[in-house]
Amino acid sequence: MNWLFKRLCERVFRKGNLRVTDPQGSLHSFGDGAGDLVHLHIKSIAAERAILRNPDLGFPEMFMAQEVDFVEGDPLAFMKIAYTNMSWAGARPPWVMGVMDGMRYAVRRLQQINTTGRSRSNVQHHYDLSVDLYRLFLDEDMQYSCAYFGSPSMTIEEAQLAKKHHLAAKLRLEAEQNVLDIGCGWGGLGLYLARRFDVNVLGVTLSDEQHAVATERAQAAGLDHQVHFEIRDYRKLQERFDRIVSVGMFEHVGVNHYRTFFNQCARLLKPDGVMVLHSIGRSGPPSSTAPFIRKYIFPGGYIPALSEVLPAIEKAGLVVSDVEILQLHYADTLKAWRERFLANREKARAIYDERFCRMWEFYLAASEASFRWSDLMVFQIQLTKGNGTTPMTRDYMVDTERELARHDVSPRPRKAAAASRPGKSTRRRRQDS
């Protein structure tokens, strides 16, 4: 083992039970031996060097290339050890954490210049993958955002329905209102709101695949007179709306464009309107996007600290009428997705290839780890244009949510073997250099 690589591991992994088989076949142990064993096999000197140069990018890339394998454990178990050590003061040397993170933070605005054209390209990179892939691990309604686990025993289907109840309660919907869904995904939330509250919904997305599926779903449900899905950038909208909801889209806006986003929302929202923003955030200070996520999963994306979001809201003239933090809900959501993906791994491999499956497995595991052991969370911010738009207490939210839960029955979990539907697009992912 390269002496510098060994020294790095000794400095980083002081807790936990990590073993590494190096390219020469020698076995090395790191940590204090506590907890479940994770045993890595680093197969080549090139892989060792790549990890040493840039651990946050080199390790997942070498895993994708099959130059790193797990003899025991898996990516999630490894990241648990990594986060345990990073949370221990002094565990990682300053030149790994300090210098690299400082450089990423310094250039993060250049990586988030999300013009209308670039935003569309970034969205297509992730969301124009085959819908068959997403059907392998999402619930029947295709909800690709944090679920709401009212109790630990909930299935992912029940928790995603509860999420829709939770959002609807905060929107205070009335029949025939006009609702804008910014980043509508495959249409599930918009269709639910139209069906349950008799509102008119415009859902906008930049993904061709999502638009096609959402439109097909609206037609199949007989709601295409009431729900319309369009490929439009939020910056190009001119209509006015009684309600605005945005779930899982704000992470793609980019820190450079927060003022633009909230200024536009203020223009689109009627004087007595209500908006609910649901987004991943971080409980710590502003940071930068992990290089693996930025390169392979969400180019142009960024997870904000609330200290970056609230000033932009204030400057847009919007009023924050409610804030809620969902802590471990996304960790449990990702756990369900990861388990379903792994159960359908061979089907995913048939759609794409082994490299893609390893990339996706690492993405799901890294995301779950970030919510479970690091500083990521989800925030829901309710916005209005003035005091008095919403009631003085939050009782109306609880009452509406309970009423919806009494009347809506969540779908039964579908079996993993029936997850994929033939005949849909199997567009291959672009291979990044």
C-alpha positions as CSV (number, residue, x, y, z in Angstrom):
1,M,0.0,0.0,0.0
2,N,1.2,3.4,-0.9
3,W,2.6,5.0,2.3
4,L,0.7,8.2,1.8
5,F,-2.5,6.4,1.2
6,K,-1.9,4.3,4.4
7,R,-1.2,7.5,6.3
8,L,-4.4,9.1,5.1
9,C,-6.4,6.1,6.2
10,E,-4.7,6.1,9.6
11,R,-5.5,9.7,10.1
12,V,-9.2,9.5,8.9
13,F,-10.4,6.1,10.1
14,R,-9.7,6.1,13.9
15,K,-13.2,4.7,14.8
16,G,-15.0,1.8,13.3
17,N,-13.9,-1.5,11.8
18,L,-12.4,-1.1,8.4
19,R,-10.1,-3.5,6.5
20,V,-8.5,-2.8,3.2
21,T,-6.9,-5.3,0.9
22,D,-4.4,-3.4,-1.2
23,P,-3.3,-3.9,-4.8
24,Q,-0.5,-6.2,-3.7
25,G,-2.9,-8.4,-1.8
26,S,-1.8,-7.2,1.7
27,L,-4.4,-6.7,4.4
28,H,-4.6,-3.6,6.5
29,S,-6.9,-2.7,9.4
30,F,-8.0,0.7,10.5
31,G,-10.2,2.0,13.3
32,D,-10.8,0.8,16.8
33,G,-12.5,-2.4,15.8
34,A,-16.0,-1.3,17.0
35,G,-19.1,-2.0,14.9
36,D,-19.7,-4.0,11.8
37,L,-16.8,-4.9,9.6
38,V,-16.4,-3.2,6.2
39,H,-13.7,-4.9,4.0
40,L,-12.6,-3.1,0.9
41,H,-10.5,-4.5,-1.9
42,I,-8.6,-1.9,-3.9
43,K,-7.5,-3.7,-7.0
44,S,-5.0,-1.4,-8.7
45,I,-2.4,1.2,-8.0
46,A,-4.3,3.5,-10.3
47,A,-7.4,3.2,-8.1
48,E,-5.3,3.9,-5.0
49,R,-3.9,7.0,-6.6
50,A,-7.3,8.2,-7.8
51,I,-8.7,8.0,-4.3
52,L,-5.7,9.7,-2.8
53,R,-5.9,12.6,-5.2
54,N,-9.6,13.3,-4.6
55,P,-11.3,10.9,-2.1
56,D,-14.8,12.3,-2.6
57,L,-14.7,11.7,-6.4
58,G,-12.0,9.0,-6.8
59,F,-13.6,6.5,-4.5
60,P,-17.1,6.4,-6.2
61,E,-15.5,6.5,-9.6
62,M,-13.2,3.5,-8.8
63,F,-16.3,1.7,-7.4
64,M,-18.1,2.4,-10.6
65,A,-15.1,1.1,-12.6
66,Q,-15.0,-2.1,-10.5
67,E,-11.5,-1.2,-9.3
68,V,-12.9,-1.1,-5.8
69,D,-15.1,-3.8,-4.4
70,F,-16.6,-4.7,-1.1
71,V,-15.5,-8.1,0.3
72,E,-17.8,-7.4,3.3
73,G,-20.2,-4.6,3.8
74,D,-21.5,-2.2,1.2
75,P,-21.3,1.5,0.3
76,L,-23.8,2.5,3.0
77,A,-21.8,0.7,5.7
78,F,-18.6,2.3,4.5
79,M,-20.1,5.8,4.6
80,K,-21.4,5.2,8.1
81,I,-17.8,4.7,9.2
82,A,-16.7,7.7,7.2
83,Y,-19.3,10.0,8.6
84,T,-18.6,8.7,12.1
85,N,-15.0,9.7,11.8
86,M,-15.7,13.1,10.1
87,S,-17.9,14.0,13.0
88,W,-15.1,13.3,15.4
89,A,-13.0,16.5,15.9
90,G,-9.6,16.2,14.3
91,A,-10.3,13.0,12.6
92,R,-9.5,14.2,9.0
93,P,-6.4,16.2,8.2
94,P,-7.0,19.9,7.3
95,W,-5.6,19.5,3.8
96,V,-8.3,17.0,3.0
97,M,-11.3,18.8,4.5
98,G,-10.1,22.4,4.6
99,V,-8.3,22.9,1.3
100,M,-10.5,20.8,-1.0
101,D,-13.8,22.1,0.6
102,G,-12.5,25.7,0.4
103,M,-11.6,25.4,-3.3
104,R,-15.0,23.8,-4.1
105,Y,-16.8,26.6,-2.2
106,A,-14.8,29.3,-4.0
107,V,-15.9,28.1,-7.4
108,R,-19.4,26.9,-6.6
109,R,-21.2,29.8,-8.3
110,L,-19.4,29.1,-11.5
111,Q,-20.8,25.5,-11.4
112,Q,-24.4,26.8,-10.8
113,I,-24.8,29.2,-13.7
114,N,-28.2,27.7,-14.6
115,T,-29.4,29.6,-17.6
116,T,-32.6,28.4,-19.2
117,G,-30.7,26.3,-21.7
118,R,-28.3,24.9,-19.2
119,S,-31.1,24.2,-16.7
120,R,-32.9,22.1,-19.3
121,S,-29.7,20.2,-20.1
122,N,-29.1,19.5,-16.4
123,V,-32.7,18.3,-15.9
124,Q,-32.5,16.0,-18.9
125,H,-29.3,14.5,-17.6
126,H,-31.1,12.9,-14.7
127,Y,-34.9,13.0,-15.3
128,D,-34.8,11.9,-18.9
129,L,-33.5,8.5,-18.0
130,S,-35.8,5.6,-18.8
131,V,-39.1,5.7,-16.8
132,D,-38.6,2.0,-16.5
133,L,-35.6,2.7,-14.2
134,Y,-37.7,4.8,-11.9
135,R,-40.5,2.3,-11.8
136,L,-38.1,-0.2,-10.4
137,F,-37.8,1.6,-7.0
138,L,-40.4,4.4,-6.7
139,D,-44.0,4.0,-5.4
140,E,-46.9,3.5,-7.8
141,D,-47.5,7.3,-8.0
142,M,-43.9,7.9,-9.0
143,Q,-43.1,10.3,-6.1
144,Y,-39.4,11.1,-6.4
145,S,-39.0,13.3,-3.3
146,C,-39.0,12.9,0.5
147,A,-41.9,10.9,1.9
148,Y,-43.6,11.8,5.2
149,F,-43.4,9.0,7.8
150,G,-46.1,9.7,10.3
151,S,-45.1,6.5,12.0
152,P,-42.1,4.2,11.6
153,S,-44.2,1.3,10.4
154,M,-45.5,3.1,7.3
155,T,-44.7,1.6,3.9
156,I,-43.2,3.9,1.2
157,E,-46.7,4.0,-0.4
158,E,-48.3,5.1,2.8
159,A,-45.6,7.7,3.5
160,Q,-45.8,9.2,0.0
161,L,-49.5,9.6,0.3
162,A,-49.0,11.2,3.7
163,K,-46.6,13.6,2.1
164,K,-49.3,14.7,-0.4
165,H,-51.7,15.1,2.6
166,H,-49.1,17.2,4.4
167,L,-48.5,19.5,1.4
168,A,-52.2,19.9,0.6
169,A,-53.0,20.8,4.2
170,K,-50.5,23.7,4.0
171,L,-51.8,24.9,0.7
172,R,-55.4,25.5,2.0
173,L,-57.0,24.5,-1.3
174,E,-60.5,25.4,-2.4
175,A,-62.4,24.2,-5.5
176,E,-61.7,25.9,-8.8
177,Q,-58.5,27.6,-7.6
178,N,-55.6,27.7,-10.1
179,V,-52.5,25.9,-8.9
180,L,-49.0,26.0,-10.2
181,D,-46.7,23.0,-9.6
182,I,-43.1,24.0,-10.4
183,G,-41.1,20.9,-11.2
184,C,-44.2,18.6,-11.5
185,G,-42.2,15.4,-12.0
186,W,-44.3,12.6,-13.4
187,G,-47.5,14.4,-12.4
188,G,-48.6,12.5,-9.3
189,L,-49.0,15.5,-7.0
190,G,-50.8,17.7,-9.5
191,L,-53.2,14.8,-10.4
192,Y,-53.9,14.2,-6.7
193,L,-54.7,17.8,-6.0
194,A,-57.0,18.1,-9.0
195,R,-58.8,14.9,-8.1
196,R,-59.2,15.5,-4.4
197,F,-59.8,19.3,-4.3
198,D,-61.3,20.0,-7.8
199,V,-58.6,22.6,-8.6
200,N,-57.1,23.5,-11.9
201,V,-53.4,22.6,-12.1
202,L,-50.6,23.7,-14.4
203,G,-47.5,21.5,-13.9
204,V,-44.2,22.6,-15.5
205,T,-41.1,20.5,-16.1
206,L,-38.0,20.6,-18.2
207,S,-37.9,16.9,-18.7
208,D,-39.3,15.4,-21.9
209,E,-39.8,12.0,-20.3
210,Q,-41.6,13.4,-17.3
211,H,-43.8,15.5,-19.4
212,A,-44.8,12.6,-21.6
213,V,-45.6,10.3,-18.7
214,A,-47.5,13.0,-16.8
215,T,-49.6,14.0,-19.8
216,E,-50.4,10.3,-20.5
217,R,-51.5,9.9,-16.8
218,A,-53.8,12.9,-17.0
219,Q,-55.5,11.6,-20.1
220,A,-55.8,8.1,-18.6
221,A,-57.4,9.6,-15.4
222,G,-59.8,11.8,-17.4
223,L,-58.3,14.9,-15.9
224,D,-56.7,16.4,-18.9
225,H,-59.4,19.1,-19.0
226,Q,-58.3,20.1,-15.5
227,V,-54.6,19.3,-15.3
228,H,-52.1,20.5,-17.9
229,F,-48.4,19.6,-18.0
230,E,-46.0,21.7,-20.1
231,I,-42.3,21.9,-20.8
232,R,-41.6,25.4,-19.5
233,D,-39.0,27.1,-17.4
234,Y,-40.5,28.8,-14.3
235,R,-38.8,32.0,-15.4
236,K,-41.0,32.1,-18.6
237,L,-44.4,31.9,-16.9
238,Q,-46.7,34.9,-17.0
239,E,-50.0,33.6,-15.5
240,R,-51.2,34.4,-11.9
241,F,-52.1,31.6,-9.5
242,D,-54.0,31.2,-6.3
243,R,-51.6,28.5,-5.1
244,I,-48.0,27.6,-5.9
245,V,-46.3,24.4,-4.8
246,S,-42.8,23.2,-5.6
247,V,-41.5,19.9,-4.4
248,G,-37.9,18.8,-5.0
249,M,-37.2,21.4,-7.7
250,F,-35.5,24.1,-5.7
251,E,-32.4,22.0,-5.4
252,H,-31.8,22.6,-9.1
253,V,-32.2,26.4,-9.1
254,G,-28.6,27.2,-8.0
255,V,-27.5,29.7,-5.5
256,N,-27.0,32.4,-8.2
257,H,-30.7,32.3,-9.0
258,Y,-32.5,32.4,-5.7
259,R,-33.5,36.1,-6.0
260,T,-34.8,35.4,-9.5
261,F,-36.8,32.3,-8.3
262,F,-38.5,34.1,-5.4
263,N,-39.1,37.3,-7.4
264,Q,-40.8,35.3,-10.0
265,C,-42.9,33.4,-7.5
266,A,-44.0,36.8,-6.0
267,R,-45.1,37.9,-9.4
268,L,-47.0,34.7,-10.1
269,L,-48.8,34.5,-6.8
270,K,-52.0,36.4,-6.3
271,P,-52.3,38.9,-3.4
272,D,-54.2,36.4,-1.2
273,G,-52.2,33.4,-2.5
274,V,-50.3,30.7,-0.7
275,M,-47.1,29.0,-1.7
276,V,-45.4,25.9,-0.3
277,L,-41.8,25.2,-1.0
278,H,-40.5,21.7,-0.3
279,S,-36.7,21.3,-0.7
280,I,-33.7,19.5,0.6
281,G,-31.6,21.8,2.8
282,R,-28.7,21.6,5.2
283,S,-28.7,22.3,8.9
284,G,-25.1,23.5,8.7
285,P,-23.6,26.6,7.1
286,P,-23.5,27.1,3.3
287,S,-21.3,24.6,1.5
288,S,-20.7,23.2,-2.0
289,T,-22.1,20.2,-4.0
290,A,-20.2,16.9,-3.6
291,P,-18.1,16.4,-6.8
292,F,-19.6,12.9,-7.5
293,I,-23.2,14.2,-7.3
294,R,-22.3,17.3,-9.4
295,K,-20.6,15.2,-12.1
296,Y,-22.8,12.2,-12.4
297,I,-26.1,12.7,-10.8
298,F,-27.3,16.4,-10.5
299,P,-25.1,18.8,-12.6
300,G,-25.8,22.4,-11.6
301,G,-27.6,21.3,-8.4
302,Y,-27.0,22.6,-4.9
303,I,-28.4,22.0,-1.4
304,P,-28.9,25.3,0.4
305,A,-28.6,26.3,4.0
306,L,-31.6,28.2,5.3
307,S,-29.4,31.2,5.7
308,E,-29.1,31.4,1.9
309,V,-32.8,31.0,1.3
310,L,-34.5,33.3,3.8
311,P,-32.8,36.5,2.7
312,A,-33.9,35.9,-0.9
313,I,-37.5,35.4,0.3
314,E,-37.4,38.6,2.3
315,K,-36.0,40.6,-0.6
316,A,-38.8,39.3,-2.9
317,G,-41.4,40.8,-0.6
318,L,-42.8,37.4,0.4
319,V,-43.8,36.5,4.0
320,V,-42.7,33.3,5.7
321,S,-45.9,32.1,7.4
322,D,-44.6,28.6,8.4
323,V,-41.4,26.6,8.4
324,E,-41.1,22.9,9.2
325,I,-38.0,20.8,9.2
326,L,-38.2,17.1,8.3
327,Q,-35.1,15.4,9.7
328,L,-34.9,11.6,9.1
329,H,-37.8,11.3,6.7
330,Y,-35.6,11.4,3.6
331,A,-33.2,8.9,5.1
332,D,-36.1,6.4,5.5
333,T,-37.4,7.3,2.0
334,L,-33.9,6.6,0.5
335,K,-33.6,3.4,2.4
336,A,-36.8,2.1,0.8
337,W,-35.7,3.2,-2.6
338,R,-32.2,1.7,-2.2
339,E,-33.7,-1.7,-1.1
340,R,-36.1,-1.8,-4.0
341,F,-33.4,-0.8,-6.5
342,L,-31.1,-3.6,-5.2
343,A,-34.0,-6.1,-5.4
344,N,-34.4,-5.1,-9.0
345,R,-30.7,-4.6,-9.8
346,E,-30.7,-7.1,-12.7
347,K,-33.6,-5.3,-14.4
348,A,-31.7,-2.0,-14.1
349,R,-28.6,-3.7,-15.5
350,A,-30.7,-4.9,-18.5
351,I,-31.8,-1.3,-19.1
352,Y,-28.3,0.2,-18.7
353,D,-25.2,-1.6,-17.6
354,E,-23.1,-2.6,-14.6
355,R,-21.3,0.7,-14.4
356,F,-24.6,2.5,-14.2
357,C,-25.9,0.2,-11.5
358,R,-22.9,0.8,-9.4
359,M,-23.2,4.6,-9.9
360,W,-26.9,4.5,-8.9
361,E,-26.3,2.2,-5.9
362,F,-23.6,4.6,-4.7
363,Y,-25.8,7.6,-5.3
364,L,-28.7,6.1,-3.2
365,A,-26.4,5.0,-0.4
366,A,-24.5,8.3,-0.3
367,S,-27.7,10.2,-0.2
368,E,-29.2,8.1,2.6
369,A,-26.0,8.4,4.6
370,S,-26.0,12.2,4.2
371,F,-29.5,12.5,5.7
372,R,-28.9,9.8,8.4
373,W,-25.4,10.8,9.7
374,S,-24.6,14.2,8.2
375,D,-26.3,17.6,8.0
376,L,-28.9,17.2,5.3
377,M,-32.6,17.6,6.0
378,V,-35.8,18.7,4.2
379,F,-37.6,22.0,4.8
380,Q,-41.1,23.1,3.9
381,I,-41.7,26.8,3.9
382,Q,-45.1,28.3,3.5
383,L,-45.2,31.7,1.9
384,T,-47.8,34.4,1.5
385,K,-47.9,38.1,0.6
386,G,-49.1,39.4,3.9
387,N,-50.2,38.7,7.4
388,G,-53.7,37.2,7.8
389,T,-53.7,35.1,4.7
390,T,-53.5,31.9,6.8
391,P,-55.1,31.2,10.2
392,M,-53.4,32.3,13.4
393,T,-52.7,28.7,14.6
394,R,-51.6,25.5,12.8
395,D,-54.7,23.6,13.8
396,Y,-56.1,23.8,10.2
397,M,-53.1,21.9,8.9
398,V,-53.6,19.1,11.4
399,D,-57.4,18.9,10.9
400,T,-57.1,18.9,7.0
401,E,-54.4,16.3,7.1
402,R,-56.4,14.0,9.4
403,E,-59.5,14.4,7.2
404,L,-57.6,13.5,4.1
405,A,-56.1,10.4,5.8
406,R,-59.5,9.2,6.8
407,H,-60.8,9.3,3.2
408,D,-57.7,8.3,1.2
409,V,-56.5,4.8,1.2
410,S,-52.8,4.3,0.2
411,P,-52.1,1.8,-2.6
412,R,-50.9,-1.6,-1.7
413,P,-47.1,-2.1,-2.2
414,R,-46.4,-3.6,-5.6
415,K,-44.1,-6.5,-5.8
416,A,-40.6,-5.9,-7.0
417,A,-41.0,-8.4,-9.9
418,A,-43.8,-6.3,-11.3
419,A,-42.0,-3.0,-11.1
420,S,-40.9,-2.6,-14.7
421,R,-43.3,-2.1,-17.6
422,P,-42.2,-3.1,-21.1
423,G,-42.5,-0.9,-24.1
424,K,-41.3,2.4,-22.6
425,S,-38.2,4.3,-23.4
426,T,-34.9,2.6,-22.5
427,R,-32.8,5.5,-23.5
428,R,-29.2,4.9,-22.4
429,R,-27.4,7.3,-20.1
430,R,-24.7,9.5,-21.5
431,Q,-21.3,8.3,-20.3
432,D,-19.3,11.0,-18.6
433,S,-15.6,11.2,-19.2
